[in-house]
Amino acid sequence: MASEERSEDMRRFLDRLRRDDSGQDATEYVLLVVLIALAITAGMTVLATGINGAFSNASETLNSTAGGS
C-alpha cells in the first residue's frame, strides 16, 4: 500500500514537473553561455598556438643572429 502511494506521488510530481516551464528560460540561457564559452575557448587555443609560433620564430631568429656574430 505504501509503495502505491509513493508511486502515485511520484507520478504527480513528474506530471507537475513536465507542465512547469518556469525554469526553461534559465536553462536556455545557461546553454547559450556554455556554447559561447566553448567557442571562446576554441578561439583562444588557436590564438595561443599562433602567438607561440610567432615567439618561437622570433627566438630562433634572435638565436641564429646572435650565434652568427
N, CA, C and O atoms as CSV, one atom per row, in Angstrom:
chain,resi,resn,atom,element,x,y,z
A,1,MET,N,N,0.816,-1.198,0.000
A,1,MET,CA,C,0.000,0.000,0.000
A,1,MET,C,C,0.861,1.265,0.000
A,1,MET,O,O,0.565,2.210,-0.731
A,2,ALA,N,N,1.920,1.292,0.809
A,2,ALA,CA,C,2.770,2.476,0.897
A,2,ALA,C,C,3.508,2.709,-0.421
A,2,ALA,O,O,3.701,3.850,-0.839
A,3,SER,N,N,3.913,1.627,-1.066
A,3,SER,CA,C,4.637,1.794,-2.326
A,3,SER,C,C,3.711,2.333,-3.418
A,3,SER,O,O,4.160,3.056,-4.308
A,4,GLU,N,N,2.412,1.983,-3.353
A,4,GLU,CA,C,1.458,2.523,-4.325
A,4,GLU,C,C,1.268,4.026,-4.121
A,4,GLU,O,O,1.134,4.777,-5.087
A,5,GLU,N,N,1.259,4.459,-2.859
A,5,GLU,CA,C,1.117,5.874,-2.565
A,5,GLU,C,C,2.360,6.643,-3.040
A,5,GLU,O,O,2.249,7.729,-3.608
A,6,ARG,N,N,3.528,6.070,-2.800
A,6,ARG,CA,C,4.760,6.722,-3.261
A,6,ARG,C,C,4.803,6.783,-4.779
A,6,ARG,O,O,5.255,7.767,-5.364
A,7,SER,N,N,4.333,5.729,-5.396
A,7,SER,CA,C,4.303,5.689,-6.857
A,7,SER,C,C,3.362,6.762,-7.406
A,7,SER,O,O,3.685,7.433,-8.386
A,8,GLU,N,N,2.204,6.919,-6.776
A,8,GLU,CA,C,1.249,7.947,-7.199
A,8,GLU,C,C,1.814,9.339,-6.946
A,8,GLU,O,O,1.652,10.235,-7.775
A,9,ASP,N,N,2.476,9.526,-5.809
A,9,ASP,CA,C,3.113,10.813,-5.524
A,9,ASP,C,C,4.177,11.135,-6.574
A,9,ASP,O,O,4.295,12.276,-7.022
A,10,MET,N,N,4.940,10.131,-6.955
A,10,MET,CA,C,5.976,10.339,-7.961
A,10,MET,C,C,5.352,10.694,-9.303
A,10,MET,O,O,5.863,11.563,-10.009
A,11,ARG,N,N,4.269,10.043,-9.662
A,11,ARG,CA,C,3.576,10.359,-10.919
A,11,ARG,C,C,3.079,11.804,-10.919
A,11,ARG,O,O,3.224,12.519,-11.911
A,12,ARG,N,N,2.491,12.226,-9.798
A,12,ARG,CA,C,2.014,13.612,-9.685
A,12,ARG,C,C,3.170,14.595,-9.794
A,12,ARG,O,O,3.071,15.608,-10.486
A,13,PHE,N,N,4.265,14.290,-9.108
A,13,PHE,CA,C,5.438,15.160,-9.149
A,13,PHE,C,C,5.975,15.272,-10.571
A,13,PHE,O,O,6.248,16.376,-11.044
A,14,LEU,N,N,6.128,14.155,-11.249
A,14,LEU,CA,C,6.641,14.175,-12.616
A,14,LEU,C,C,5.688,14.893,-13.567
A,14,LEU,O,O,6.126,15.566,-14.500
A,15,ASP,N,N,4.395,14.749,-13.329
A,15,ASP,CA,C,3.415,15.439,-14.173
A,15,ASP,C,C,3.509,16.946,-13.976
A,15,ASP,O,O,3.460,17.704,-14.945
A,16,ARG,N,N,3.646,17.387,-12.717
A,16,ARG,CA,C,3.820,18.823,-12.437
A,16,ARG,C,C,5.115,19.343,-13.043
A,16,ARG,O,O,5.158,20.442,-13.595
A,17,LEU,N,N,6.166,18.543,-12.933
A,17,LEU,CA,C,7.456,18.940,-13.474
A,17,LEU,C,C,7.392,19.072,-14.996
A,17,LEU,O,O,7.994,19.981,-15.568
A,18,ARG,N,N,6.678,18.183,-15.639
A,18,ARG,CA,C,6.551,18.201,-17.092
A,18,ARG,C,C,5.780,19.443,-17.549
A,18,ARG,O,O,6.103,20.027,-18.583
A,19,ARG,N,N,4.769,19.844,-16.787
A,19,ARG,CA,C,3.951,21.006,-17.169
A,19,ARG,C,C,4.588,22.325,-16.794
A,19,ARG,O,O,4.268,23.354,-17.389
A,20,ASP,N,N,5.488,22.320,-15.813
A,20,ASP,CA,C,6.104,23.558,-15.336
A,20,ASP,C,C,7.254,23.943,-16.257
A,20,ASP,O,O,8.216,23.187,-16.395
A,21,ASP,N,N,7.166,25.109,-16.888
A,21,ASP,CA,C,8.229,25.548,-17.782
A,21,ASP,C,C,8.887,26.840,-17.284
A,21,ASP,O,O,9.488,27.570,-18.073
A,22,SER,N,N,8.779,27.123,-16.002
A,22,SER,CA,C,9.327,28.371,-15.473
A,22,SER,C,C,10.850,28.396,-15.518
A,22,SER,O,O,11.431,29.475,-15.635
A,23,GLY,N,N,11.513,27.256,-15.431
A,23,GLY,CA,C,12.966,27.224,-15.474
A,23,GLY,C,C,13.524,27.058,-16.869
A,23,GLY,O,O,14.740,26.998,-17.051
A,24,GLN,N,N,12.657,26.985,-17.848
A,24,GLN,CA,C,13.098,26.734,-19.216
A,24,GLN,C,C,13.967,27.875,-19.747
A,24,GLN,O,O,14.987,27.617,-20.387
A,25,ASP,N,N,13.594,29.103,-19.501
A,25,ASP,CA,C,14.372,30.243,-19.989
A,25,ASP,C,C,15.769,30.250,-19.389
A,25,ASP,O,O,16.750,30.489,-20.092
A,26,ALA,N,N,15.858,29.986,-18.089
A,26,ALA,CA,C,17.165,29.970,-17.424
A,26,ALA,C,C,18.044,28.877,-18.019
A,26,ALA,O,O,19.238,29.087,-18.231
A,27,THR,N,N,17.471,27.731,-18.286
A,27,THR,CA,C,18.228,26.631,-18.875
A,27,THR,C,C,18.729,27.009,-20.263
A,27,THR,O,O,19.864,26.693,-20.619
A,28,GLU,N,N,17.905,27.671,-21.037
A,28,GLU,CA,C,18.323,28.087,-22.375
A,28,GLU,C,C,19.458,29.096,-22.300
A,28,GLU,O,O,20.389,29.034,-23.103
A,29,TYR,N,N,19.399,30.025,-21.350
A,29,TYR,CA,C,20.474,30.996,-21.194
A,29,TYR,C,C,21.768,30.311,-20.771
A,29,TYR,O,O,22.845,30.659,-21.255
A,30,VAL,N,N,21.664,29.346,-19.875
A,30,VAL,CA,C,22.854,28.618,-19.433
A,30,VAL,C,C,23.481,27.875,-20.608
A,30,VAL,O,O,24.700,27.901,-20.774
A,31,LEU,N,N,22.670,27.220,-21.416
A,31,LEU,CA,C,23.197,26.520,-22.590
A,31,LEU,C,C,23.862,27.491,-23.554
A,31,LEU,O,O,24.912,27.186,-24.119
A,32,LEU,N,N,23.266,28.641,-23.743
A,32,LEU,CA,C,23.843,29.656,-24.624
A,32,LEU,C,C,25.198,30.127,-24.087
A,32,LEU,O,O,26.155,30.258,-24.850
A,33,VAL,N,N,25.279,30.377,-22.802
A,33,VAL,CA,C,26.536,30.810,-22.187
A,33,VAL,C,C,27.602,29.727,-22.321
A,33,VAL,O,O,28.764,30.030,-22.592
A,34,VAL,N,N,27.215,28.475,-22.133
A,34,VAL,CA,C,28.165,27.366,-22.274
A,34,VAL,C,C,28.687,27.292,-23.705
A,34,VAL,O,O,29.887,27.115,-23.916
A,35,LEU,N,N,27.806,27.426,-24.681
A,35,LEU,CA,C,28.241,27.383,-26.082
A,35,LEU,C,C,29.181,28.541,-26.415
A,35,LEU,O,O,30.166,28.360,-27.131
A,36,ILE,N,N,28.879,29.718,-25.900
A,36,ILE,CA,C,29.751,30.868,-26.118
A,36,ILE,C,C,31.108,30.637,-25.464
A,36,ILE,O,O,32.143,30.957,-26.050
A,37,ALA,N,N,31.108,30.085,-24.259
A,37,ALA,CA,C,32.370,29.803,-23.560
A,37,ALA,C,C,33.204,28.788,-24.330
A,37,ALA,O,O,34.424,28.925,-24.415
A,38,LEU,N,N,32.554,27.770,-24.894
A,38,LEU,CA,C,33.288,26.785,-25.691
A,38,LEU,C,C,33.885,27.419,-26.939
A,38,LEU,O,O,35.018,27.111,-27.309
A,39,ALA,N,N,33.141,28.292,-27.584
A,39,ALA,CA,C,33.646,28.970,-28.775
A,39,ALA,C,C,34.831,29.867,-28.417
A,39,ALA,O,O,35.819,29.910,-29.150
A,40,ILE,N,N,34.739,30.575,-27.307
A,40,ILE,CA,C,35.844,31.430,-26.874
A,40,ILE,C,C,37.071,30.587,-26.558
A,40,ILE,O,O,38.189,30.953,-26.923
A,41,THR,N,N,36.871,29.464,-25.885
A,41,THR,CA,C,37.986,28.578,-25.550
A,41,THR,C,C,38.666,28.058,-26.806
A,41,THR,O,O,39.894,28.029,-26.879
A,42,ALA,N,N,37.885,27.648,-27.788
A,42,ALA,CA,C,38.459,27.159,-29.044
A,42,ALA,C,C,39.227,28.272,-29.744
A,42,ALA,O,O,40.317,28.042,-30.267
A,43,GLY,N,N,38.671,29.459,-29.755
A,43,GLY,CA,C,39.355,30.595,-30.371
A,43,GLY,C,C,40.640,30.949,-29.653
A,43,GLY,O,O,41.640,31.269,-30.296
A,44,MET,N,N,40.629,30.897,-28.343
A,44,MET,CA,C,41.830,31.202,-27.574
A,44,MET,C,C,42.915,30.164,-27.823
A,44,MET,O,O,44.099,30.500,-27.847
A,45,THR,N,N,42.529,28.922,-28.005
A,45,THR,CA,C,43.508,27.867,-28.286
A,45,THR,C,C,44.209,28.137,-29.611
A,45,THR,O,O,45.431,28.016,-29.707
A,46,VAL,N,N,43.444,28.499,-30.625
A,46,VAL,CA,C,44.026,28.813,-31.928
A,46,VAL,C,C,44.932,30.036,-31.823
A,46,VAL,O,O,46.032,30.054,-32.376
A,47,LEU,N,N,44.470,31.039,-31.120
A,47,LEU,CA,C,45.253,32.268,-30.938
A,47,LEU,C,C,46.542,31.981,-30.177
A,47,LEU,O,O,47.604,32.480,-30.550
A,48,ALA,N,N,46.462,31.191,-29.127
A,48,ALA,CA,C,47.643,30.863,-28.331
A,48,ALA,C,C,48.665,30.094,-29.158
A,48,ALA,O,O,49.868,30.314,-29.016
A,49,THR,N,N,48.200,29.199,-30.015
A,49,THR,CA,C,49.109,28.451,-30.881
A,49,THR,C,C,49.827,29.399,-31.842
A,49,THR,O,O,51.032,29.271,-32.062
A,50,GLY,N,N,49.094,30.339,-32.407
A,50,GLY,CA,C,49.695,31.320,-33.308
A,50,GLY,C,C,50.712,32.201,-32.614
A,50,GLY,O,O,51.786,32.461,-33.158
A,51,ILE,N,N,50.385,32.663,-31.421
A,51,ILE,CA,C,51.311,33.520,-30.663
A,51,ILE,C,C,52.560,32.731,-30.284
A,51,ILE,O,O,53.675,33.246,-30.365
A,52,ASN,N,N,52.369,31.485,-29.871
A,52,ASN,CA,C,53.508,30.639,-29.511
A,52,ASN,C,C,54.431,30.460,-30.714
A,52,ASN,O,O,55.652,30.526,-30.576
A,53,GLY,N,N,53.853,30.234,-31.887
A,53,GLY,CA,C,54.658,30.085,-33.103
A,53,GLY,C,C,55.429,31.359,-33.431
A,53,GLY,O,O,56.596,31.300,-33.819
A,54,ALA,N,N,54.785,32.499,-33.278
A,54,ALA,CA,C,55.450,33.773,-33.559
A,54,ALA,C,C,56.621,34.006,-32.618
A,54,ALA,O,O,57.685,34.441,-33.058
A,55,PHE,N,N,56.446,33.727,-31.332
A,55,PHE,CA,C,57.544,33.904,-30.387
A,55,PHE,C,C,58.661,32.889,-30.627
A,55,PHE,O,O,59.836,33.211,-30.452
A,56,SER,N,N,58.309,31.680,-31.023
A,56,SER,CA,C,59.327,30.675,-31.336
A,56,SER,C,C,60.163,31.120,-32.526
A,56,SER,O,O,61.388,31.004,-32.514
A,57,ASN,N,N,59.492,31.632,-33.556
A,57,ASN,CA,C,60.222,32.133,-34.728
A,57,ASN,C,C,61.124,33.303,-34.361
A,57,ASN,O,O,62.262,33.375,-34.824
A,58,ALA,N,N,60.633,34.211,-33.542
A,58,ALA,CA,C,61.443,35.354,-33.117
A,58,ALA,C,C,62.645,34.877,-32.315
A,58,ALA,O,O,63.752,35.389,-32.485
A,59,SER,N,N,62.433,33.907,-31.446
A,59,SER,CA,C,63.519,33.374,-30.628
A,59,SER,C,C,64.576,32.703,-31.494
A,59,SER,O,O,65.772,32.909,-31.287
A,60,GLU,N,N,64.141,31.899,-32.467
A,60,GLU,CA,C,65.084,31.231,-33.364
A,60,GLU,C,C,65.873,32.260,-34.180
A,60,GLU,O,O,67.079,32.106,-34.377
A,61,THR,N,N,65.203,33.293,-34.644
A,61,THR,CA,C,65.868,34.341,-35.410
A,61,THR,C,C,66.914,35.057,-34.556
A,61,THR,O,O,68.037,35.287,-35.005
A,62,LEU,N,N,66.545,35.403,-33.337
A,62,LEU,CA,C,67.482,36.085,-32.444
A,62,LEU,C,C,68.661,35.178,-32.100
A,62,LEU,O,O,69.802,35.638,-32.054
A,63,ASN,N,N,68.396,33.906,-31.861
A,63,ASN,CA,C,69.479,32.975,-31.520
A,63,ASN,C,C,70.422,32.783,-32.696
A,63,ASN,O,O,71.638,32.741,-32.507
A,64,SER,N,N,69.887,32.666,-33.902
A,64,SER,CA,C,70.752,32.475,-35.072
A,64,SER,C,C,71.541,33.742,-35.382
A,64,SER,O,O,72.688,33.660,-35.822
A,65,THR,N,N,70.948,34.907,-35.161
A,65,THR,CA,C,71.651,36.165,-35.383
A,65,THR,C,C,72.753,36.362,-34.349
A,65,THR,O,O,73.866,36.764,-34.688
A,66,ALA,N,N,72.443,36.082,-33.102
A,66,ALA,CA,C,73.418,36.255,-32.027
A,66,ALA,C,C,74.532,35.227,-32.148
A,66,ALA,O,O,75.688,35.537,-31.860
A,67,GLY,N,N,74.208,34.015,-32.566
A,67,GLY,CA,C,75.206,32.973,-32.700
A,67,GLY,C,C,76.094,33.192,-33.910
A,67,GLY,O,O,77.237,32.735,-33.925
A,68,GLY,N,N,75.590,33.883,-34.925
A,68,GLY,CA,C,76.344,34.104,-36.147
A,68,GLY,C,C,77.339,35.239,-36.031
A,68,GLY,O,O,78.203,35.371,-36.899
A,69,SER,N,N,77.258,36.068,-34.996
A,69,SER,CA,C,78.153,37.240,-34.856
A,69,SER,C,C,79.499,36.853,-34.360
A,69,SER,O,O,80.364,37.712,-34.189
